[in-house]
Amino acid sequence: MKLSDYIAKFLSKITDAVFVGQGGNIIHVLDSLGKRKDIKVIPSQNEQGASIAADAYSRVGEKIGVTAATSGPGMINLMQGMACSFFDSIPTFHFSGAVVTNQLRKNKKIRQIGFQEMEVVDLVKPITKYAVLLKKKEDIRYELEKMLYFAKEGRPGPVLMDLPDDLQRAEIDPKKLKSFKIPKIKKKKFNFEKKFLELIQKSQRPLFVLGHGINLSKTKNEVKKILKKTGIPFVPSWATIDMFSYNDPLNAGTFGVAATRYGNFAVQNSDLLISLGCRLNTQITGSNIKSFAPNAKKIIVDIDNNEFQKKNGLKIDLKINLDLKDFFKKIVPKIKHKKDYSEWIRHFQKWKLKYPIIKSAYYNQSNRINSYVFMNKLSEKTGSKEILIPDASANLIWAMQSFQINGQKVFTALNHSPMGYSMPATIGAYLGDKSKNVICTIGDGSMQMNIQELATISHFKLPVKIFIINNDGYGLIKQTQDMWLNSRRVGVDAGSGLAMPNLQKISKAYDIETIEINNHNDLDEKLEYVLSLKKPILCDVKISEKQKVIPKLEFGRPIHDLSPRLNKSELISNMIRK
């Protein structure tokens, strides 16, 4: 049996789609994949698009996203999506073709022997859970099984195999291949229940922080149980914004550097913060970490013990190094008494009403679309049949601030957050779950990062919806330059050197229908039209180049003091002193 055929057979058990970039040193693997009827091969226009699509594919279903690319340039292009998977803990499989074994350099002082030869394993180690160069054909089963184990075990992530050309085409006997034995892991004995319950009992204003670990551990039902048994409200991280309705009475709102005032007031006024699988990075805490929830005791539950080491300046009162499944198994049965948090809940409900993200004046804007109105309207027109993938930068913040969840699935590459993620991600998301309507919202600047993948969407007639939030440049960077550089601008719009083409014309060149929305009068009608189509469409949503992210934290300030800043007396009036 040809070794590449063995790989293809193995992959058929974990996926039904492989996202590929073509190239001479991967042709045998691609040939083997192409011969199988149970795997769809999706060629990308750039390997970056393939790795992003694989990442999204893994996020929406039970199967694993897989890529295959050639050596050198092809491999380097894969790294963008691999980094997304690594930092968001998404299991993905990657194969890079390598030169033949005898052209691999042994002496590190020699830069290169074979054409496009590269030290792939060394290159990707920082962004993979496991990476290996296949050195012997007899190791193929062992290494594939080991890759699968590491991709899914503990905190998931991407894995990679570098495949020399001669080994891809080598003949093997599957019956003689050694297997990988899954190591036995001792269950942690950790008695935390007493202190956990004591801290809850003493608190008057507790909050659960819902992190991405809940998604990874598939413990949403367990979260529902603990919320019901305790009555404790919660703040979702951006990774769990789609877990509960915006209108859920226990939902205190999103929080962090660019979230909502009311969510931040809830966090800053809490006296107990229980973090469930959340990294609590500086996008959440702000750069002034000591000012984050300053009067709250802090309980952190995380599967990765290393996460406890990085909380510089954050005092942790109870560290629980467990998988969330094990945590809930131990603690939920122990919760017997439900406290009355009605007064605490009334506080953040009052803040919700007092500090809405979407102000009524936004709807009266006559010149171009207001981005907050657009995101809110999009949430009104969608529901449980839709997946929304916002892109990076201002586009992402507007979505997270104003898209009101009512059953939709929402995700993006939050922690790496490359511009241009969302459009190729629609490819993987649709192929991962064809029962859903897949929508991406993306800035005009971000669109050009992976615009070539419109060809893939068009060729396969994928019925995805692409909304370009078009402000004629890099809006958030302009806002940052205005704040820090007295509005000195470089490379953010046409006036400062950034080329901005007509994206509608480009879309038409790919044979994809386009439509433009430039005012609120026909926003509802055009949104409904776009969402009703069973084919791909690009919608150019014209917003003002002056549109800002509001509110947003200034560097060094505590998260309750967002800009535009409230006057001192109003700020103080929102802080509970007891």
C-alpha positions as CSV (number, residue, x, y, z in Angstrom):
1,M,0.0,0.0,0.0
2,K,1.3,3.4,-0.9
3,L,2.0,5.5,2.2
4,S,0.0,8.5,1.0
5,D,-3.0,6.2,0.4
6,Y,-2.6,5.1,4.1
7,I,-2.7,8.7,5.2
8,A,-5.8,9.4,3.1
9,K,-7.6,6.3,4.6
10,F,-6.7,7.5,8.1
11,L,-8.0,11.0,7.5
12,S,-11.3,9.6,6.2
13,K,-12.1,8.6,9.8
14,I,-11.7,12.1,11.2
15,T,-12.8,14.4,8.4
16,D,-14.8,14.6,5.2
17,A,-13.0,17.7,3.8
18,V,-9.3,18.6,3.3
19,F,-8.3,22.1,2.5
20,V,-5.2,22.1,0.3
21,G,-2.6,24.2,-1.5
22,Q,-1.1,22.6,-4.6
23,G,2.7,22.1,-5.1
24,G,5.3,19.6,-6.3
25,N,6.2,18.2,-2.9
26,I,2.7,17.3,-1.8
27,I,1.3,15.8,-5.0
28,H,1.2,12.2,-3.8
29,V,-0.9,13.1,-0.7
30,L,-3.3,15.2,-2.8
31,D,-3.5,12.4,-5.4
32,S,-4.4,9.9,-2.7
33,L,-7.0,12.3,-1.2
34,G,-8.5,12.9,-4.7
35,K,-9.1,9.2,-5.3
36,R,-11.3,8.9,-2.2
37,K,-15.1,9.4,-2.5
38,D,-15.5,10.1,1.2
39,I,-13.3,13.1,1.3
40,K,-13.9,16.4,-0.5
41,V,-10.7,18.2,-1.6
42,I,-11.0,22.0,-1.4
43,P,-8.2,23.8,-3.2
44,S,-7.5,27.2,-1.8
45,Q,-6.0,30.2,-3.7
46,N,-3.5,30.7,-1.0
47,E,-2.6,28.2,1.8
48,Q,-3.4,30.8,4.4
49,G,-7.1,30.5,3.3
50,A,-6.8,26.7,3.6
51,S,-5.5,26.8,7.2
52,I,-8.2,29.3,8.2
53,A,-10.9,27.2,6.6
54,A,-9.7,24.2,8.4
55,D,-9.7,26.1,11.7
56,A,-13.4,27.2,11.1
57,Y,-14.3,23.7,10.0
58,S,-13.2,22.3,13.4
59,R,-15.1,24.9,15.3
60,V,-18.5,24.2,13.9
61,G,-18.7,20.4,13.9
62,E,-17.4,17.2,15.5
63,K,-14.8,16.4,12.8
64,I,-11.3,17.8,12.5
65,G,-10.1,20.4,9.9
66,V,-7.2,19.2,7.8
67,T,-4.8,20.9,5.4
68,A,-2.1,19.8,3.1
69,A,0.5,22.1,1.4
70,T,3.8,21.9,-0.3
71,S,7.2,22.8,1.2
72,G,8.7,26.2,1.8
73,P,6.3,29.0,0.7
74,G,3.2,26.8,0.9
75,M,4.1,25.7,4.5
76,I,4.8,29.3,5.6
77,N,1.4,30.4,4.3
78,L,-0.3,27.7,6.4
79,M,1.0,29.2,9.6
80,Q,-1.5,32.0,9.9
81,G,-4.4,29.6,10.4
82,M,-2.3,27.3,12.5
83,A,-1.6,30.2,14.9
84,C,-5.4,30.9,15.1
85,S,-6.0,27.3,16.1
86,F,-3.1,27.3,18.6
87,F,-4.1,30.4,20.5
88,D,-7.8,29.5,20.5
89,S,-7.2,25.8,21.3
90,I,-8.8,24.3,18.2
91,P,-7.8,20.8,17.1
92,T,-6.5,20.9,13.5
93,F,-4.3,18.5,11.3
94,H,-1.6,19.8,8.9
95,F,0.6,18.1,6.4
96,S,3.5,19.8,4.7
97,G,5.4,18.2,1.8
98,A,9.1,18.1,2.1
99,V,12.0,17.4,-0.3
100,V,13.3,13.9,-0.6
101,T,15.1,12.5,2.5
102,N,18.6,12.7,1.1
103,Q,18.2,16.4,0.3
104,L,17.4,17.3,4.0
105,R,20.3,19.2,5.4
106,K,22.1,17.6,8.4
107,N,24.4,20.5,9.0
108,K,22.6,23.5,10.4
109,K,25.3,25.8,9.0
110,I,24.2,25.0,5.5
111,R,21.2,27.1,4.6
112,Q,19.5,24.9,2.1
113,I,20.1,21.8,-0.1
114,G,16.8,20.8,-1.7
115,F,14.6,23.3,-3.6
116,Q,12.3,25.0,-1.1
117,E,13.8,22.9,1.7
118,M,12.9,24.3,5.2
119,E,13.2,23.3,8.8
120,V,9.4,23.1,9.2
121,V,9.2,21.4,12.6
122,D,11.4,24.0,14.2
123,L,9.4,26.7,12.5
124,V,6.0,25.6,13.8
125,K,6.9,24.4,17.3
126,P,5.7,27.6,19.0
127,I,2.2,27.3,17.4
128,T,1.6,23.6,17.5
129,K,1.0,21.0,20.2
130,Y,3.0,18.4,18.3
131,A,5.1,18.6,15.1
132,V,7.2,15.9,13.6
133,L,9.3,15.1,10.5
134,L,8.5,11.6,9.3
135,K,11.9,9.9,9.1
136,K,10.9,6.3,8.5
137,K,8.0,4.9,6.5
138,E,7.4,2.3,9.2
139,D,6.4,5.1,11.7
140,I,3.5,6.5,9.8
141,R,0.7,4.8,11.8
142,Y,2.4,5.6,15.1
143,E,2.8,9.3,14.2
144,L,-0.7,9.7,12.8
145,E,-2.2,8.3,16.0
146,K,0.1,10.4,18.1
147,M,-1.0,13.5,16.2
148,L,-4.6,12.7,16.8
149,Y,-4.1,12.2,20.5
150,F,-2.2,15.5,20.9
151,A,-4.7,17.4,18.8
152,K,-7.6,16.4,21.1
153,E,-6.0,15.7,24.5
154,G,-6.2,18.2,27.3
155,R,-6.2,21.7,25.9
156,P,-6.6,21.0,22.2
157,G,-4.6,22.5,19.4
158,P,-3.0,22.1,15.9
159,V,-0.5,19.3,15.0
160,L,1.7,18.9,11.9
161,M,3.6,16.2,10.0
162,D,6.4,17.1,7.6
163,L,6.4,14.5,4.8
164,P,9.5,13.9,2.6
165,D,8.5,13.3,-1.0
166,D,10.1,9.8,-1.2
167,L,8.3,8.6,1.9
168,Q,4.9,9.8,0.6
169,R,5.3,7.4,-2.4
170,A,6.9,4.6,-0.5
171,E,5.2,1.2,-0.2
172,I,4.2,-0.1,3.2
173,D,2.5,-3.1,4.8
174,P,-0.3,-1.7,7.0
175,K,-0.3,-5.0,9.1
176,K,3.3,-4.5,10.2
177,L,2.9,-0.9,11.4
178,K,3.3,-0.1,15.1
179,S,0.6,1.7,16.9
180,F,0.7,4.6,19.4
181,K,-0.3,3.7,22.9
182,I,-2.3,6.4,24.7
183,P,-0.5,7.3,27.9
184,K,-2.3,6.8,31.2
185,I,-3.0,10.0,33.0
186,K,-3.6,10.1,36.7
187,K,-6.7,11.9,37.7
188,K,-5.9,14.9,39.9
189,K,-7.0,14.6,43.5
190,F,-8.0,18.1,44.4
191,N,-10.3,19.0,47.3
192,F,-11.5,22.5,46.5
193,E,-15.2,22.2,47.2
194,K,-15.3,23.4,50.8
195,K,-13.4,26.7,50.1
196,F,-15.4,27.2,46.8
197,L,-18.7,26.9,48.6
198,E,-17.5,29.1,51.5
199,L,-16.5,31.9,49.1
200,I,-19.9,31.8,47.4
201,Q,-21.7,31.8,50.7
202,K,-19.9,34.9,51.9
203,S,-20.4,36.9,48.6
204,Q,-23.2,39.3,47.9
205,R,-22.3,40.3,44.3
206,P,-20.8,37.2,42.7
207,L,-20.3,36.7,38.9
208,F,-19.4,33.7,36.7
209,V,-17.0,34.5,33.9
210,L,-17.8,32.2,31.0
211,G,-14.7,31.4,29.0
212,H,-13.8,29.5,25.8
213,G,-13.0,26.4,27.9
214,I,-16.8,25.8,28.2
215,N,-16.9,25.4,24.4
216,L,-13.9,23.1,24.3
217,S,-15.1,20.9,27.1
218,K,-18.7,20.9,25.8
219,T,-20.1,21.8,29.2
220,K,-22.8,24.3,28.3
221,N,-25.5,22.1,29.9
222,E,-23.4,21.9,33.1
223,V,-23.1,25.7,33.1
224,K,-26.9,25.9,32.9
225,K,-27.2,23.6,35.9
226,I,-24.8,25.7,38.1
227,L,-26.5,28.9,37.1
228,K,-29.9,27.5,38.0
229,K,-28.7,26.0,41.3
230,T,-26.8,29.1,42.5
231,G,-28.8,31.9,40.8
232,I,-25.4,33.7,40.3
233,P,-25.3,36.0,37.2
234,F,-22.6,35.9,34.6
235,V,-20.5,37.8,32.1
236,P,-19.7,36.1,28.8
237,S,-16.3,36.5,27.3
238,W,-16.3,37.2,23.5
239,A,-15.8,33.4,23.0
240,T,-19.1,32.6,24.8
241,I,-21.2,35.6,23.7
242,D,-23.4,33.2,21.8
243,M,-24.0,30.8,24.7
244,F,-27.0,32.6,26.2
245,S,-29.4,35.2,25.0
246,Y,-28.6,38.9,25.4
247,N,-32.0,39.2,27.2
248,D,-31.2,36.4,29.7
249,P,-31.9,38.0,33.1
250,L,-28.6,36.6,34.5
251,N,-26.6,38.1,31.6
252,A,-24.7,41.1,32.9
253,G,-23.1,41.9,29.5
254,T,-19.8,41.6,27.8
255,F,-16.8,43.1,29.5
256,G,-13.2,44.2,28.8
257,V,-11.2,46.8,26.9
258,A,-13.8,47.2,24.2
259,A,-17.1,45.9,25.5
260,T,-20.0,47.5,27.3
261,R,-20.0,50.0,30.2
262,Y,-22.7,47.9,32.0
263,G,-20.7,44.7,31.8
264,N,-17.6,46.4,33.1
265,F,-19.5,48.0,35.9
266,A,-20.8,44.6,36.9
267,V,-17.2,43.1,36.9
268,Q,-15.7,46.1,38.8
269,N,-18.5,46.0,41.4
270,S,-18.4,42.3,42.0
271,D,-17.1,40.8,45.3
272,L,-16.5,37.3,43.9
273,L,-15.3,36.4,40.3
274,I,-15.5,32.8,39.3
275,S,-13.7,32.3,36.0
276,L,-14.6,29.1,34.1
277,G,-12.1,28.3,31.4
278,C,-11.2,32.0,30.7
279,R,-7.6,33.1,30.1
280,L,-8.3,36.6,31.6
281,N,-5.9,38.2,29.1
282,T,-5.3,42.0,28.9
283,Q,-8.1,42.4,26.4
284,I,-10.3,41.5,29.3
285,T,-8.6,42.9,32.3
286,G,-7.0,46.0,30.7
287,S,-3.3,46.7,31.0
288,N,-3.7,47.9,34.6
289,I,-4.3,44.4,36.0
290,K,-4.4,45.4,39.7
291,S,-7.4,47.5,39.0
292,F,-9.4,44.6,37.6
293,A,-12.3,43.6,39.9
294,P,-10.3,45.2,42.8
295,N,-12.7,44.2,45.6
296,A,-13.5,40.7,44.3
297,K,-12.2,37.4,45.6
298,K,-11.1,35.4,42.5
299,I,-11.6,31.7,41.7
300,I,-10.1,30.5,38.5
301,V,-10.8,27.1,36.9
302,D,-8.5,26.2,34.1
303,I,-7.3,22.9,32.5
304,D,-3.9,24.4,31.7
305,N,-1.8,24.9,34.9
306,N,0.5,27.3,33.0
307,E,-2.4,29.9,32.8
308,F,-2.1,30.4,36.5
309,Q,1.5,31.6,36.1
310,K,0.8,34.5,33.8
311,K,-1.7,36.5,35.9
312,N,0.8,39.3,36.7
313,G,-0.6,41.4,39.5
314,L,-3.9,39.4,39.7
315,K,-4.4,37.9,43.1
316,I,-6.0,34.5,42.8
317,D,-7.8,33.2,46.0
318,L,-8.6,29.7,44.7
319,K,-6.8,28.0,41.8
320,I,-8.6,24.9,40.4
321,N,-6.5,23.1,37.8
322,L,-9.2,20.8,36.3
323,D,-11.0,20.0,33.1
324,L,-14.4,21.8,33.4
325,K,-16.2,18.4,33.0
326,D,-14.4,17.1,36.2
327,F,-15.0,20.5,38.0
328,F,-18.7,20.4,37.4
329,K,-19.0,16.7,38.4
330,K,-17.4,17.5,41.7
331,I,-19.1,20.8,42.6
332,V,-22.7,20.8,41.2
333,P,-24.0,18.0,43.5
334,K,-22.5,19.9,46.5
335,I,-24.5,23.1,45.9
336,K,-27.6,22.9,48.1
337,H,-28.7,26.4,48.9
338,K,-29.6,29.2,46.5
339,K,-29.1,32.8,47.7
340,D,-31.1,35.8,46.7
341,Y,-29.1,38.0,44.4
342,S,-32.1,40.1,43.2
343,E,-30.6,43.4,44.5
344,W,-27.3,42.7,42.7
345,I,-29.2,41.8,39.5
346,R,-31.2,45.0,39.6
347,H,-27.9,46.9,39.7
348,F,-26.6,45.7,36.4
349,Q,-30.1,45.7,34.8
350,K,-30.2,49.4,35.7
351,W,-26.7,49.9,34.1
352,K,-28.0,48.1,31.0
353,L,-30.8,50.7,30.6
354,K,-28.6,53.6,31.5
355,Y,-25.7,52.9,29.2
356,P,-27.0,51.3,26.0
357,I,-24.4,50.6,23.3
358,I,-26.9,51.6,20.5
359,K,-28.1,55.1,21.1
360,S,-31.4,56.3,19.5
361,A,-29.5,59.1,17.7
362,Y,-27.6,56.4,15.7
363,Y,-30.8,55.4,13.9
364,N,-31.4,59.0,12.8
365,Q,-28.0,59.2,10.9
366,S,-28.8,60.2,7.4
367,N,-25.4,60.0,5.8
368,R,-24.2,56.4,5.3
369,I,-24.9,53.4,7.6
370,N,-24.1,53.5,11.4
371,S,-22.1,50.3,12.1
372,Y,-23.9,49.8,15.5
373,V,-27.3,50.0,13.8
374,F,-26.2,47.6,11.1
375,M,-25.0,44.9,13.6
376,N,-28.1,45.3,15.7
377,K,-30.4,45.0,12.6
378,L,-28.4,41.9,11.4
379,S,-29.0,40.3,14.8
380,E,-32.8,41.0,14.5
381,K,-32.9,39.4,11.0
382,T,-31.1,36.2,12.0
383,G,-31.5,33.3,14.5
384,S,-30.6,29.8,15.3
385,K,-30.0,28.9,11.6
386,E,-27.2,31.4,11.3
387,I,-23.5,31.4,12.0
388,L,-21.9,34.8,12.2
389,I,-18.1,35.2,11.7
390,P,-16.9,38.8,12.3
391,D,-13.4,39.7,11.3
392,A,-10.8,41.5,13.3
393,S,-10.3,45.1,14.5
394,A,-13.3,47.6,14.7
395,N,-15.5,45.2,12.8
396,L,-15.1,42.6,15.5
397,I,-15.7,45.1,18.3
398,W,-18.9,46.5,16.7
399,A,-20.2,42.9,16.4
400,M,-19.4,42.0,20.0
401,Q,-20.8,45.2,21.4
402,S,-24.1,45.4,19.5
403,F,-25.0,42.0,18.0
404,Q,-27.7,40.8,20.3
405,I,-27.7,37.0,20.6
406,N,-30.9,35.1,20.0
407,G,-29.8,31.6,19.1
408,Q,-27.0,32.5,16.5
409,K,-23.6,30.9,16.7
410,V,-20.8,33.5,16.7
411,F,-17.1,32.9,16.5
412,T,-13.9,34.3,15.1
413,A,-10.1,33.8,15.8
414,L,-10.2,35.9,18.9
415,N,-6.7,35.5,20.4
416,H,-4.6,35.7,17.2
417,S,-7.2,37.8,15.4
418,P,-5.6,38.3,11.9
419,M,-7.2,40.6,9.5
420,G,-8.8,38.6,6.7
421,Y,-9.8,35.6,8.8
422,S,-13.6,35.7,8.4
423,M,-14.0,35.4,4.7
424,P,-12.0,32.1,4.2
425,A,-13.5,31.0,7.5
426,T,-16.9,31.0,5.9
427,I,-15.7,28.3,3.5
428,G,-14.7,25.9,6.4
429,A,-17.8,26.8,8.5
430,Y,-20.2,26.1,5.6
431,L,-18.6,22.7,4.7
432,G,-18.5,21.9,8.4
433,D,-22.2,22.5,8.9
434,K,-24.3,22.8,5.8
435,S,-27.5,23.1,7.8
436,K,-26.5,26.7,8.8
437,N,-26.5,29.9,6.9
438,V,-22.9,31.3,7.2
439,I,-22.4,35.1,7.3
440,C,-19.2,37.0,7.5
441,T,-18.8,40.7,8.4
442,I,-15.4,42.1,7.4
443,G,-13.8,45.5,6.9
444,D,-12.8,46.8,3.5
445,G,-9.1,46.7,4.5
446,S,-9.4,43.2,5.9
447,M,-11.2,42.0,2.8
448,Q,-8.1,42.5,0.7
449,M,-6.0,40.1,2.9
450,N,-7.6,37.0,1.5
451,I,-9.8,38.4,-1.3
452,Q,-8.6,35.6,-3.6
453,E,-10.7,33.1,-1.8
454,L,-13.8,34.6,-3.5
455,A,-12.7,32.3,-6.3
456,T,-13.1,29.2,-4.1
457,I,-16.5,30.4,-2.9
458,S,-17.6,31.1,-6.5
459,H,-16.3,27.8,-7.9
460,F,-18.0,25.6,-5.3
461,K,-21.1,27.9,-5.3
462,L,-21.0,28.1,-1.5
463,P,-24.1,30.1,-0.4
464,V,-22.2,32.3,2.1
465,K,-23.1,36.0,2.8
466,I,-20.2,38.5,2.9
467,F,-20.9,42.0,4.4
468,I,-18.1,44.4,3.9
469,I,-18.3,47.1,6.6
470,N,-16.7,49.7,4.3
471,N,-15.2,52.9,5.9
472,D,-12.6,53.5,3.2
473,G,-9.6,52.4,5.2
474,Y,-8.4,51.1,8.5
475,G,-10.9,52.7,10.9
476,L,-9.6,51.4,14.3
477,I,-6.0,52.2,13.5
478,K,-7.1,55.7,12.5
479,Q,-8.8,56.1,15.8
480,T,-5.6,54.9,17.6
481,Q,-3.5,57.3,15.6
482,D,-5.9,60.1,16.4
483,M,-5.6,59.3,20.1
484,W,-1.8,58.8,20.4
485,L,-0.3,60.6,17.4
486,N,-2.4,63.8,17.2
487,S,-4.1,62.5,14.1
488,R,-0.9,62.0,12.1
489,R,-1.8,59.2,9.7
490,V,0.3,56.8,7.8
491,G,-1.0,54.0,5.6
492,V,-4.6,53.9,6.9
493,D,-6.6,55.5,4.1
494,A,-6.3,56.8,0.5
495,G,-4.9,60.2,1.8
496,S,-2.1,58.5,3.7
497,G,-1.0,56.0,1.1
498,L,-3.4,53.0,1.4
499,A,-4.8,51.8,-1.9
500,M,-8.6,51.2,-1.8
501,P,-10.0,49.4,-4.9
502,N,-13.6,49.1,-5.9
503,L,-14.5,45.8,-4.1
504,Q,-17.8,45.4,-5.9
505,K,-16.1,45.3,-9.3
506,I,-13.6,42.7,-7.9
507,S,-16.5,40.6,-6.6
508,K,-18.2,40.7,-10.0
509,A,-15.0,39.6,-11.6
510,Y,-15.3,36.4,-9.5
511,D,-18.9,36.1,-10.8
512,I,-20.4,36.8,-7.4
513,E,-23.5,39.0,-7.1
514,T,-23.0,42.4,-5.3
515,I,-25.3,44.8,-3.6
516,E,-24.7,48.1,-1.8
517,I,-26.3,49.5,1.3
518,N,-25.6,53.2,2.0
519,N,-28.4,54.5,4.1
520,H,-30.9,53.4,6.8
521,N,-34.0,53.8,4.6
522,D,-33.5,50.5,2.8
523,L,-31.4,48.7,5.3
524,D,-34.2,46.3,6.4
525,E,-35.3,45.5,2.9
526,K,-31.8,44.8,1.5
527,L,-30.7,42.8,4.6
528,E,-33.7,40.5,4.1
529,Y,-32.9,40.1,0.4
530,V,-29.3,39.2,1.0
531,L,-30.1,36.7,3.8
532,S,-32.8,35.0,1.6
533,L,-30.5,34.1,-1.2
534,K,-29.3,30.5,-1.7
535,K,-26.1,31.6,-3.4
536,P,-23.0,33.6,-2.5
537,I,-23.4,37.4,-2.4
538,L,-21.2,40.3,-1.4
539,C,-22.9,43.3,0.2
540,D,-21.0,46.5,0.4
541,V,-22.2,48.3,3.5
542,K,-21.0,52.0,3.4
543,I,-20.3,53.5,6.8
544,S,-18.8,56.8,7.6
545,E,-15.0,57.0,7.6
546,K,-15.4,58.9,10.9
547,Q,-17.2,56.0,12.6
548,K,-15.5,55.1,15.9
549,V,-15.5,52.3,18.4
550,I,-17.6,53.6,21.4
551,P,-16.9,53.0,24.2
552,K,-13.2,51.9,24.3
553,L,-10.6,51.8,27.0
554,E,-7.6,54.1,27.0
555,F,-4.3,52.4,27.9
556,G,-3.6,52.2,31.6
557,R,-7.1,53.0,32.8
558,P,-9.3,50.6,34.8
559,I,-12.0,48.9,32.7
560,H,-14.9,50.8,34.3
561,D,-13.5,54.1,33.1
562,L,-14.1,53.7,29.3
563,S,-13.8,56.5,26.8
564,P,-15.6,58.8,26.2
565,R,-15.1,59.1,29.9
566,L,-17.9,59.9,32.3
567,N,-17.5,62.9,34.6
568,K,-16.1,62.0,38.0
569,S,-19.3,62.2,40.0
570,E,-21.3,60.0,37.6
571,L,-18.5,57.5,37.5
572,I,-18.4,57.3,41.3
573,S,-22.2,57.0,41.5
574,N,-21.9,53.7,39.6
575,M,-19.5,52.1,42.1
576,I,-21.1,50.2,45.0
577,R,-19.5,51.1,48.3
578,K,-20.3,48.3,50.8
